[in-house]
Each structure stands twice: as structure tokens, then as C-alpha cells.
């Protein structure tokens, strides 16, 4: 997509931000030929279905004026890197458990000279107990990682009290999973705030972002050890 096409689709970023974003997409697609960061379909639809999807979060993130954002299960750096491209004052940490993906993203960021992006490899359930990361982020986001009950447990160890978590979902999953996540939300000190429904360009349909706000410090035993959240919700 050109800068004009992106603007016409409702995503207003300045020319410098667009250039950072364009260069990222170019190198992401190049790196994807070496490392499986994106599926073939995702690569073919990267601008309307994935970059635009990521940028939808920008206005929600800016509303709370955060300085530190964590992208859980970042995969190909989406939505974290597009957000970092659009807002140079936002410091974004990309977290993924697959080392080859993290190394590929680090190569991209090094090549592009991004100063507001860091990469971390590891399991969320483990790193959330590390004092370096525990409850230290203003915003945590995740896209296509897990169902809401598990996401809340993963994210709660990273987001600070009064911080927000934004989770990308299909419209159907947003409503269904929110009901299933009531117990996990309560255990993780997370209060549901709102669901924003939006439409992607080029016929890619409606999506939703589900937002929770952290009400207080997380108890010390959460998140549980790796694998527990997937096997049994709180």
C-alpha cells in the first residue's frame, strides 16, 4: 500500500512513519523467505490484513499515553513493529518463544536501525516472574496467540497496575471467550473495559480488540508454570 492508500483507508501516519513501516514490510518479506515468520497467505495479504490490523491499535494505545509496550507471541513482529514505526516515542519489546523468529526480527531491526524496539526470547510464563519484566509495561498486546483465559494469565505478569491489555480477536471469539475468561480475569486482577469492533480494508472483514485494565498487583504464584494455562484455565 502507498502512503496515500493507507491514509484513505483511515490510517493517518506521517511520511517518516510510513517510510519506516514500508522498509520494515520489505525486509520482513525478505526474511520470511529464510525463516517461517508468516504463512504464504499472510505474506500475500500483509498490508490490508496484517499491517492495517496492527495499526488499528494505535489510537487505543495513544489514548493512555504509554511509554513501554510488550507484544506477546510477536511472531513476525505484528502488531509491535508497526506500532513502533508509527510512534517513535513508544518503546516496544517483542517477545516470542521461538528463537529463530526472535533472531530474524533482531536482524530486521538492526538493519533498519530501530532504536525503540527490543527483542526477547523465552516463555511468557517464565519471564513474567523475572524482575526485569514483571509488571513493568504500560501496555501488553497479543495477536493470534491464545484464547482469552490463557492470554489474561500470560499478560497479567507483565502489565503494571492501571496498565491495559489489548487482545486481537475475531468478533465471534471476542464475545464467546470473554464469558469463558471471567474467572481468569478475576484471579489476575484484570477488569474488562471494552471491545472495539472495526473493519479492515480490501474486504478483509470485521475484527475486534478486547481491552482489559489491571486493577492491582498480581499474586506471586501467577502466571503458573509453562503449559498450565493451556491445559486448564484459572
C-alpha positions in Angstrom: 0.0 0.0 0.0 1.2 3.5 -0.7 1.1 6.2 1.9 -2.0 7.7 0.2 -3.8 4.4 0.1 -3.1 3.9 3.8 -4.4 7.3 4.6 -7.5 6.7 2.5 -8.1 3.5 4.5 -8.2 5.6 7.7 -4.7 5.1 9.0 -3.1 8.6 9.3 0.6 8.4 10.0 3.2 10.9 8.8 5.6 10.4 5.9 8.5 9.4 8.1 6.5 6.8 9.9 5.2 5.4 6.6 8.7 5.1 5.3 9.8 3.2 8.4 6.8 0.9 8.0 7.4 0.3 4.3 11.0 -0.6 4.9 10.0 -3.0 7.7 7.5 -4.8 5.5 10.0 -5.1 2.7 12.6 -6.7 5.0 10.0 -8.8 6.8 9.0 -10.4 3.5 12.7 -10.9 2.5 13.5 -12.5 5.9 10.3 -14.7 5.6 12.0 -16.5 2.7 14.6 -17.7 5.1 12.6 -18.1 8.3 8.9 -19.0 8.6 7.6 -15.8 10.1 4.4 -15.5 8.1 2.2 -18.0 6.3 2.1 -17.7 2.5 -1.4 -16.2 2.8 -0.3 -13.7 5.4 2.6 -12.6 3.3 0.4 -12.1 0.3 -2.1 -10.0 2.3 0.4 -8.3 4.6 -0.7 -4.7 4.1 -4.6 -4.9 4.3 -4.9 -7.9 6.6 -1.9 -7.5 8.9 -0.3 -4.1 8.9 -3.6 -2.3 8.9 -4.9 -4.7 11.6 -1.8 -3.8 13.7 -2.3 0.0 13.2 -5.9 -0.2 14.3 -4.5 -0.4 17.8 -2.6 2.8 17.5 -5.4 5.2 18.7 -6.3 2.9 21.6 -2.6 2.8 22.7 -2.1 6.5 22.4 -5.2 7.3 24.5 -3.4 6.1 27.7 0.0 7.8 26.7 2.2 4.7 27.4 5.9 4.6 27.1 6.5 0.8 27.2 4.6 -1.8 25.3 5.1 -5.6 25.2 4.0 -7.6 22.2 3.4 -11.2 23.4 3.9 -14.0 20.9 5.0 -11.5 18.4 5.8 -14.0 15.5 6.6 -11.7 12.6 6.6 -8.6 14.7 2.9 -7.8 14.4 1.5 -5.6 15.8 4.6 -4.5 17.8 6.8 -3.2 15.0 4.1 -1.3 13.0 3.2 0.5 16.3 6.9 1.3 16.9 7.1 2.6 13.3 4.1 4.8 13.8 5.1 6.2 17.2 8.9 6.8 17.7 8.3 7.7 21.3 6.8 4.3 22.1 9.4 1.6 23.3 8.3 -1.8 22.1 9.5 -5.2 23.3 8.8 -8.2 21.1 8.5 -11.5 23.0 8.4 -14.9 21.4 9.3 -18.4 22.5 10.8 -19.4 19.1 14.4 -18.4 18.9 14.7 -18.3 15.1 11.8 -15.8 14.9 13.3 -13.6 17.5 16.7 -13.7 15.8 15.1 -12.8 12.5 13.3 -9.9 14.0 16.5 -8.7 15.6 18.3 -8.8 12.2 15.5 -6.7 10.7 15.6 -4.1 13.5 19.4 -3.9 13.4 19.4 -3.4 9.7 16.8 -0.7 9.9 18.4 1.0 12.9 15.2 0.9 15.0 16.1 2.4 18.4 12.7 1.9 20.0 12.4 -1.9 19.5 13.9 -4.7 21.6 13.5 -8.5 21.2 13.3 -11.2 23.9 13.2 -14.9 23.5 11.5 -17.0 26.2 8.3 -18.4 27.6 5.9 -15.7 28.9 5.1 -17.8 32.0 8.8 -17.8 33.0 9.8 -14.3 32.0 6.8 -12.8 33.8 8.5 -13.8 37.1 11.7 -12.0 36.1 12.1 -8.7 38.0 13.3 -7.1 34.7 9.9 -7.6 33.2 7.4 -8.2 36.0 4.6 -5.7 36.0 6.8 -3.2 34.1 4.8 -2.5 30.9 2.2 0.2 30.4 0.5 -1.9 27.6 0.6 -5.5 26.7 -0.9 -6.8 23.4 -1.2 -10.1 21.7 -2.5 -11.1 18.3 -3.4 -14.8 17.4 -1.7 -16.2 20.4 -4.2 -18.0 22.6 -7.8 -17.9 24.0 -8.6 -15.0 26.4 -8.4 -17.1 29.7 -4.8 -18.0 28.9 -3.9 -14.6 27.5 -5.0 -12.9 30.7 -2.8 -15.1 32.7 0.2 -14.6 30.4 -0.2 -10.8 30.2 -1.0 -10.1 33.9 2.5 -10.8 35.0 3.9 -8.1 32.6 1.4 -5.2 32.7 1.6 -2.7 35.6 -1.3 -1.9 37.8 -3.6 0.6 36.0 -2.0 -0.6 32.7 -4.0 -2.0 29.8 -4.0 -5.2 27.8 -5.4 -5.2 24.2 -6.1 -8.5 22.6 -6.9 -9.0 18.9 -9.8 -11.4 18.2 -12.5 -12.3 15.7 -15.8 -10.8 16.6 -17.3 -14.2 17.4 -14.3 -15.2 19.6 -14.4 -11.8 21.4 -17.8 -12.4 22.9 -17.5 -16.1 23.5 -14.1 -16.0 25.1 -14.8 -13.1 27.3 -17.5 -15.1 29.1 -15.1 -18.0 29.4 -12.4 -15.7 30.8 -14.4 -14.2 33.8 -12.7 -16.4 36.4 -9.2 -15.9 35.0 -9.8 -12.1 34.8 -10.8 -12.0 38.5 -7.8 -14.2 39.5 -5.4 -12.0 37.5 -6.7 -8.6 38.8 -8.0 -7.8 35.3 -11.2 -5.9 34.7 -12.9 -5.9 31.3 -13.0 -2.4 29.8 -14.4 -2.6 26.3 -14.5 -4.2 22.9 -13.8 -2.2 19.8 -15.1 -3.6 16.5 -13.5 -2.4 13.3 -13.5 -3.3 9.6 -10.3 -4.0 7.6 -9.8 -2.6 4.1 -10.0 -4.6 0.8 -12.8 -6.9 2.0 -10.9 -8.5 4.9 -13.9 -8.2 7.2 -14.6 -7.2 10.8 -12.3 -7.8 13.7 -12.3 -6.9 17.4 -9.9 -5.7 20.0 -10.8 -6.7 23.6 -9.3 -4.4 26.3 -8.7 -5.1 30.0 -7.3 -2.9 32.7 -5.1 -4.1 35.5 -6.7 -3.3 38.9 -3.9 -4.2 41.3 -0.7 -6.2 41.8 -0.7 -9.8 40.7 -0.3 -12.5 43.3 3.1 -14.1 43.4 2.2 -17.6 42.1 0.9 -16.3 38.7 1.4 -16.9 36.0 1.6 -20.7 36.6 4.4 -22.8 35.1 4.6 -23.3 31.3 1.8 -25.2 29.8 -0.6 -25.0 32.8 -2.7 -22.1 31.3 -3.3 -24.0 28.1 -4.3 -27.2 29.9 -6.6 -25.7 32.5 -7.9 -22.1 32.8 -7.9 -20.4 36.1 
